[in-house]
Amino acid sequence: MKLRNWQQKIIDDFPSITASYKRFILKAPTGAGKTVLARQIIDQFYAGKKVIVLCHRLVLLDQLQSVLSENRRVRTLAVSDKGTAFDNYDILLSTSMRAREVLDDAIPKADLIIVDEAHRVSPNGRGYRRIIEKFRKEGKPSAHFMGLTASPERRTGDQRDQLNLAFDAIIDCANIQELISEGILVQPKYRPYFVHDLDLDSINVSSGEYPVSRLTDEIIKSSMLDYATHAYMEERSTISSRPTSAWFCPDVRVAGITRDRLESIGINAEIITAGTSIKERRRILSGHHTGDIEALVSVGVLTEGWDNPVCNIIVHMRPTLSKVLWGQSVGRGLRSAPGKEECIVIDVSSNWTTFGPAEKLKWTLWSPPRSFLRFQNRFNWIGQQQDDEEHPETYLLCKNDIIGGRPCSYIYRKNQTDGDACPVCGTYAAVDIYKERRLDLTISDNKLHRIFFSRTAEIYKSLNVSVWDSLGEYAWRTATEKEMAYLLFCEAFVRAGTDKVDTEVEYWETTLKTEAEMRADLINRGQSVKKQMEFDLGWIADGLEGRREVRTLQANYGVAIVGPFLNSMSQSECETKYQRAIKITERLVALGCSGEDDFPYFSAAST
């Protein structure tokens, strides 16, 4: 089998990847061919060796069974299986919860453990925690733990449940734009709308996501379905090939109303949920693939493991705080097929304006607590574009009344059309979203960057450095929680290295080393950092501008220790220190610091 360019590159690099990392994730977009890559890795590097392949859904096990069985000895583990692992077979397929006795026997024998949809790995969950710990303690020294996913990030702020506790690095194999240029994927065409009467502000999101029951109530009361069906009927008429759509809904109630609405306007639609039987699921998916079923209305089952390349319209009707869910659902429509030129993504859930285009999403192994809160701002991504110092972009919201007094509400980029007319309705009744919605409610990354590099130098020039430098002990000892965050940032900037790193694991090794040094010094000085659920960049900015939250003593002491580095180092070196300092401060504030600290990279007991 001829491999795609990105697959061949990973195969060529695989020996060096396994030499550098023991536990790693191979990230590639949905539809790129991760399963084919896994099969090639097994054939080329693990022929005759023992391999475990884990996934979380039975339907995925069936798919993997069919892909891996040719010329290989494969067994799918049953729930009731017992006895010795790898008895007359080399590849074991299972979920993390099946036949624990056999899995426990298999892990120490395995040369490679592959986890499909690796963002599902929960280091603190019942199934994967046991597997991860057993691999760490009893796995072969030469064995590897390899994840496959398009979205390597956990959908939780729980610090005990982050991917960096299971994996060392993300290997970015291919991005969406590269695969589009090669014809492997098609270009997404976004149709984003703002549903004015969808009230999400009153919903409690302390769990890290909109509770489905409350979300459903708000969707049903709103005009979301009106927007979705109106846009859908417009777009389906413009497609040269047969319209084939997937609709993503939060629950069965919304799915049922959606299907009924579609059928009332002449669209053949079916619902598929986690409760749909295998036989019925196969019938529906087959009908969708052949075109007998135009609209497939889904509740939670199509975001992973589903493949219908002819699907050319995605309708997103589930507001979410998870960029994993957003990225996975959009990705399901990007597979190429004969006659398919693009995939239209109709978003009435504000996910496009919150997260941005799926092809531009960025992923990390670690997310701070309550990082999801920024996604409550339904224009989070648009606000970031406006704040971009190098390429600021303004987005407009059309307010032209169209049906029964309902505004058009299409969102588009300024200067996209002549005179900034709405591309959908053609009027000039749009407003600047950023100004209208006041998106800059907090200090953004770009704003803090600008304030730090301009104001720090200005303040430092006016200081009697020796005076403020001598007050350091008192500044730390009397600091409030917000002042402590400011001081931690300044100290982290001083300590952070400027050495160049080539991989994420090298970045984290360097960053965590600095963090560990700061923790040790704080504990030795008898100081602690209170764990806080939120970290606001505004606390740092306030020490340089405003002085409402950070007093003069702490503010000037911080400038006094940072200033010499800004004067003596290059811009690129200072930029490196700045970026690392932000991350170190965020972690110290989110995790706290005390004599009880016990992390893989730092133990207070050893200080």
Steps between C-alpha positions, in 0.01 A plus 500: 500500500631841401507728800410866501785749535436570866465128582830417329675779690380358833614152397841642410519689829353224719833360626607845617154564653515180705860575598392839639164419659355202679143631512386722214201607293493504121266785406344521156166641380186292472506316168878522460554125534619437857376139501693423179809654661456280808474191280821597317681562830399154622605332174833678468619524861302244701453201268473191718516712816224551756267795447199623699250730329253677729195706414188604689217391269396161369433640153865612485611151601308359203668748266848426635436127481425524127804722431757301699390140444646454149816284527517561875403298804240720670262440788228725635473461875157404631366618836506149646844396368750358746841339495829580333540789259648461150419132480528422123457866399719812489252789498247546779204735444299616800334781688666608824227334708492150345638183660739672741679177584605448139595867453708495818686200363541662157648836602837371633535286185409771247756668279254771398173628644290707258210712627254613235324834562766572762328815625269253674782379723414596856810470724266514799226278359424144607619331184797693364654593836557133575646438152730804516631409845558137405686606186720736701584241765505173305526592130802388302784755503487500119118523476308812393159651575367670185181703465315592180262796482410814311441696820756427776346683792278399790156657536548565870676743730569221753877510558503128583353424159733671252671335204846607619463239775466228237714626208831678461447674169273580207647417160325727249481276194295704255279806506170553324626763258777271373254216446259733319777608263575132429134423430467263795254733674272771366483865602239584765266788416363648823153653529493636858190662651433663834168389650394803704236328712722208603572574869815319615615750763266367767621138470732371774820367338695407813533146363694629200214462251142612446271250680303328225156541660539876550659542159214314335238717670667816369539362147136397478384845618727678251488549125811285447318239291341775288845636418639153435227385261483834318877498440493133408237543231698790354828306494366166373370676189850625414678163517584345165506146642230326704446675838590267786501643851585416862326689780660507847252538787543492881226245579212292367241774558678748275578224250132399481381856444771547236405184312132592506576849368718361219236251395235773501699690235555191287840380626537128572661482846587234758629514858796302628594489870711291736187294563444415134550126445791382288264362235299822482817710504640312201173549310495874567869554421466299179197703395686822574796388291283407201294818520171341600531692827605860442529621859656297778404647837745394769517501877858444612604212275629648173784713638730196515542194284243595235599525138282613208715690250200615294365706794532860380298700755557510877237672714618568855215545747686432824664794677798367690796605713708221347716572199548121478131455425501790255811384315391137482154578363625738229771253404238236419396696194843571352579165338535527124277316252443513122313817410533644851661844483448625855313434821251761617496544879183669621559610858206636700662412832762781516780242497673653199514842663611339829773264382574613147533282188566135579812500282659769724442336839805463722548212746694446823550206737410719797208736561477725807205464735188675373671583170164423345356818651643716225281312254190635673570810299327403176734730308824385661683424175376814325628705791844343459506599133422859587779500760759359261764772476646389166181406313193640680172394338153644553191281473151628428158377612215557253189648663281517192145383575405209276228259614232623736721764653785255558841651418724334245775459767763373259857559618768598250837668478525872426632576149378162379253663259468834320372755746488229770160378383377180664596204273169327586230767479692773317414788735722745687335470841797343680671605824854450629471199733800594710359844583142387524564210734791650695717193462802639676362444848833369625862551409589285201834338421576761237409793724720376784786444257471857378478644852793294632751587229409868490421594859768293678779681316341841567456436873848350541662818366341705781586264789772517759559128453714446810222626728227278355727200464578511872129479586452162333455293817234739633325511162462122492404473868218757481366409155129432448390211277488723192830665587651156549400407143669817374819427696503139383488617141790742551706233677419244231610747232834545678557125537362373168758382250544622145633178349334385179292181512381293207223293654216539746655252741823705504295813563324341794820356644657846498191677630428251778863514613464874556166451673655240731783739592249772587297259711809394692601861570149598611479207742851561635400864566193380686260642240205337334273572205128452548340282234258713298236383256563786261808681375442847358766659281357831617674452835837521329392788279376691803852502650621681190198714430218603728633396843152423634565136593880505537653753741799716416744298714433172322460666159831687510694210653382279211613758243833539682591133457361465146636824354871401472413204280294713264795737466770238447330224299375484145131527413480132409664394829261718700208364300600143591530590868165679491309208348648251747435734792129519411473122498695453825291763679178346375603160635616633837174688551282212376679228698613706801828451683548355848706257704256228392589522129556162339523513120685277253752782448515637859460366853499742794620222726837498322567874543 
